[in-house]
Amino acid sequence: MDFRTIFPLVLLPSCLFAAVNLNVSLGDSIKPVTGSLYGLTETLPSNIEKDVAPLKPNVFLSPARSGSGRQQPIGGAFLVAPRVESIGAKIQIRLADVLPGWPYKFQNMDHWKNEVKSVINDKLKSNNKNFDGYEIWNEPNDTWKSNIDFNSGLWKQTYDLIRQMDPGAKIIGPSYEQLHARRGQLAPVG
């Protein structure tokens, strides 16, 4: 058996290595996806046409709100959406980022629902039409610290609120930190 040395005392059989020929095309991609998490701010990158448009971005995930008392200090969805609408990019609104801290500092359902209603109302009043949907919560398996059941409490009530106020909106999530296949479906780890 052919062995290659990786570290002085570790030998691995050559069958564990793969060769990649970058000169061979597999054809055009069928559904390319580009974008970023918090990749834009109110002012950066400064030249969207020059620095962002050539990448042909599809979607950016942005905090619903940014600034003092919020999870993210900059880059709120309603501030960045107008910057990329002309290049065809969409904005996903991360609702949990209306809260401060990491993990998120959830107060109670009344406070949460008021924040969500405010975001939905701002989206509905916005002149921008490049919103891709609402991500309700990020990584609940690590960031949900309330004694309220996440699924029947926060998730279901927020889902119903979005459907009531913005019936055609895409709802994204629940955005677990890690996923694995179990019986043919994706399920949270942990």
SEKEKOL-376726 format. One record per atom (N, C-alpha, C, O): x, y, z. Coordinates in steps of 0.2 Angstrom, whole numbers, plus 5000, padded with zeros to 4 digits. Layout:
BEGIN
XYZ ...
END
This chain:
BEGIN
500449945000 500050005000 500450065000 500950065004 500350114996 500650174995 500450225001 499850235002 500950255005 500850295011 501150365009 501650365006 500850415012 501150485011 501150515018 500750505022 501750545020 501850575026 501450645027 501650685023 501050645032 500750715033 501050745038 501250805038 501150715044 501550745050 502150685051 502050635049 502650705054 503150655055 502950585058 503250535056 502450585062 502250515065 501550495062 501350445064 501250525057 500650505055 500650495048 500850535043 500450425046 500450405039 499750395037 499350365041 499650415031 498950405028 498950365022 499450385018 498550315020 498550285014 498450335008 498050385009 498750325002 498550374997 497850374994 497650424991 497450324996 496850324994 496350374997 495850384995 496650405003 496250455006 496350525003 496050575005 496750534998 496850594994 496450594988 496350544985 496250654986 495850664980 496150714976 496450764978 496150704969 496450754965 495850794961 495350764960 495950854960 495550904957 495850934951 496350964952 495550924946 495750964940 495351024938 494751014936 495651084940 495251144939 495251164932 494851214930 495551124927 495451144920 494851114917 494751124911 494451074920 493951034918 493251074920 493151074926 492851094915 492251124917 491651074918 491651024914 491251084923 490651044924 490051074921 489551054921 490151134917 489651164914 489451224918 489651234923 488951264915 488651314919 488251294925 487951244925 488351334930 487951314936 487251324935 487051374931 486851284938 486151284936 485751344940 485351384938 485951344947 485651394951 486151424956 486251404962 486551474953 487051504957 486751544963 486251574962 487151534969 486951574974 487451614977 488051584979 487451684978 487951724981 487651774985 487051784985 487951794990 487751834995 488151835001 488751815001 487851865007 488251865013 487851875019 487251895018 488151865024 487851885031 488151945033 488851945034 487851995034 488052065036 488552085032 489052115034 488552075025 489052095020 489052165018 489452195015 488452205020 488452275018 488252315024 487952295029 488452375024 488252425029 487952485025 487852485019 487752535029 487452595026 487952635021 487652665017 488552625022 489052665018 489552615015 489852635010 489652555017 490152515014 489852445011 489352425014 490152425006 490652455001 490352514999 489752524997 490852564997 490552634995 490352634988 489852674987 490552594984 490352594977 490052524975 490352474973 489352524976 489052454975 489052434968 489152374966 489052484963 489052464956 489752434954 489752384950 490252464957 490952434955 491152374959 491452334956 491052374966 491252324970 490852264971 491052214973 490152274970 489652224972 489352194966 489252134965 489152244961 488752214956 489152164951 488752114949 489752174950 490152114946 490052044949 490152004946 489952044956 489851974959 489151944958 489051884959 488751984955 488051964954 487751934960 487551874960 487751964965 487451934971 486751924971 486351954967 486551874975 485851854975 485451884981 484951914980 485751864987 485351884993 485851904998 486451874999 485751955002 486051975008 485651965014 485051985014 485951935020 485551935026 485751995030 486352005032 485252035032 485452095036 485052095043 484452065043 485252125048 484852135054 484252175052 484252225049 483652155056 483052195055 483152275057 482952315054 483552275062 483752345065 484452345067 484752295069 484752405067 485452405069 485552465073 485152515073 486052475077 486252535081 486252515088 486252455090 486152565092 486252555100 485652515102 485052525100 485752465106 485252425109 485052365105 484552335106 485452355099 485252305095 485852255094 486452275097 485752195092 486252145091 486852175087 487452165088 486652205081 487152235076 487252305077 486652335077 487752335077 487852405077 487752445070 487552505070 487752405065 487752435058 487352385053 487352325055 487152415048 486952375042 486252345042 486052295040 485752385046 485052375046 484752365039 484952395034 484252315039 483952295032 483652355028 483752355022 483352395032 483052455029 483552505026 483352555022 484152505029 484652555027 485052525021 485352565017 485152455020 485552425015 485052405009 485352405003 484452395010 484052375004 484052414998 484152394993 483952484999 484052534994 484652534990 484752544984 485252514994 485852514990 485952464985 486352464981 485652404986 485752344981 485152334977 485152284973 484552364978 483952354974 484152354966 483852314962 484552414964 484652424957 485052364954 485052364948 485452324958 485852274955 485452204955 485752154954 484852204958 484452144958 484552104964 484352044964 484952124969 485052084975 484452094980 484152144980 484352044984 483752044989 484052044996 484652034997 483652065000 483852075007 483352025011 482752025011 483651985015 483351945020 483351975027 483952005029 482851985030 482752025037 482851975043 482351935044 483351985046 483451935052 483151975058 483352025061 482551945060 482151975065 482451975072 482452025076 482851925074 483151915081 483651975082 483751985088 483852005077 484352055078 484052115080 484452165081 483452125081 483152185084 483352185092 483352235095 483552125094 483752115102 484452135103 484852125098 484652155109 485352155110 485652095112 485352045114 486352095112 486752045115 486851975110 486451965105 487251935113 487351865110 487551825116 488051835119 487151775117 486451755114 485951815115 486051855120 485451815111 485051865111 484651875118 484551825121 484551935120 484251955126 483551965125 483252015125 483151905125 482451905124 482151925131 482251905136 481651975131 481351995137 480651955138 480551925143 480151965133 479551935134 479151935127 479351965123 478651895127 478251895120 477951965118 477951975112 477751995123 477452065121 477952105118 477852145113 478552115121 479052155119 479252125112 479352165107 479352065111 479552035105 479052045099 479252075094 478452035100 477952045095 477852125093 477752135087 477952165098 477952235096 478552255091 478452295087 479152225093 479752235088 479552205082 479752245076 479252145081 479152115075 478652155071 478752165065 478152175074 477552215071 477852285068 477752305062 478352315072 478652375069 479052355063 479052395058 479452305063 479852285057 479352275051 479552295045 478852235052 478452215047 478052275044 478052285038 477852325048 477552385046 478052425042 477852455037 478652425044 479152465040 479252435033 479352465028 479352365033 479352335027 478752345022 478852365016 478252345025 477652355020 477552425018 477352445013 477852475022 477852545020 478452565015 478452615012 478952525015 479552535011 479352545004 478952505001 479752585001 479752584993 480152534990 480152524984 480552504994 480952444991 480552384991 480252364995 480652354985 480352284984 480852224983 480652174981 481452234986 481952184986 482052144992 482552124994 481452144996 481552105002 481352035001 480852014998 481751985003 481751915001 481351875007 481051825005 481251895013 480951865018 481151885025 481651925026 480851855030 480951865037 481351795039 481051745039 481951805042 482151755046 481951765053 482151815056 481551725056 481251735063 481851735068 481851785072 482251685069 482751675074 483351645071 483251595067 483951655074 484551625072 484751585077 484851595083 484951515075 485251465080 484951455086 485251465092 484251445086 483951435093 484151385097 484151385103 484551335094 484851275099 485351305103 485551275108 485651365102 486151395106 485951465109 486251485114 485451495106 485351565107 484651575111 484551625113 484251525111 483551525114 483651515122 483751455123 483651565126 483751555133 483151565137 483151565144 482551575134 481951585138 481651515141 481751465138 481251525146 480851465148 480251455144 479851405145 480051495139 479551485134 479751435129 480351435127 479351385127 479551335122 479651375116 479251415113 480251365113 480351395106 479851385101 479651435098 479751325100 479351305094 478551325095 478351355090 478251305100 477551325101 477451405103 476951435103 478051425106 477951495109 478251545104 477851565100 478851555104 479151615099 479051595092 478751635088 479251535089 479151525082 478451525080 478351565075 478051485083 477351485080 476951555081 476651575076 477051585086 476751655087 476951705082 476651745079 477651705081 477951745076 477751725069 477551775065 477751665067 477551645061 476851665059 476651695054 476351655064 475651675063 475651755063 475251775059 476051785066 475951865066 476251885059 475851925056 476751855056 476951875050 476451855044 476251895040 476151795045 475651775040 475051825040 474751835035 474851845046 474251895047 474451965044 474051985041 475051985045 475252055043 475452055036 475352105032 475852005034 476152005027 476151935024 476651905024 475551925022 475351855021 475751815015 475851755015 476051855010 476351825005 477151825006 477551805002 477351845012 478051845014 478351775015 478051735017 479051775013 479351705014 479551715021 479851765024 479551655024 479751645031 480351595031 480251545029 480951615034 481551585034 481751555041 481651595046 481951495041 482151465047 481851395049 481451365045 481951375055 482151415061 482951425061 483151445067 483351405056 484051425056 484451395062 484851425065 484351325063 484751295068 485551305066 485751305060 485951295071 486651305070 486951245066 487351265062 486751185068 486951125064 486351085062 485851085066 486451055056 485951015054 486250945052 486850945050 485850895053 486050825050 485450785048 484850805049 485650745043 485050705040 484850645045 485250615048 484150645046 483950595050 483250575047 482750615046 483250505045 482650485041 482450525035 481850535034 482950545032 482750585026 482550655027 482450695022 482550685033 482350755034 482950785038 483350755041 482950855037 483450885041 483250895048 482650915049 483650885053 483450895060 483950935064 484550925062 483850965069 484351005073 484750955077 484550895079 485350965078 485850925081 485850955089 485851015090 485850905093 485950925100 485250925104 485350945110 
END
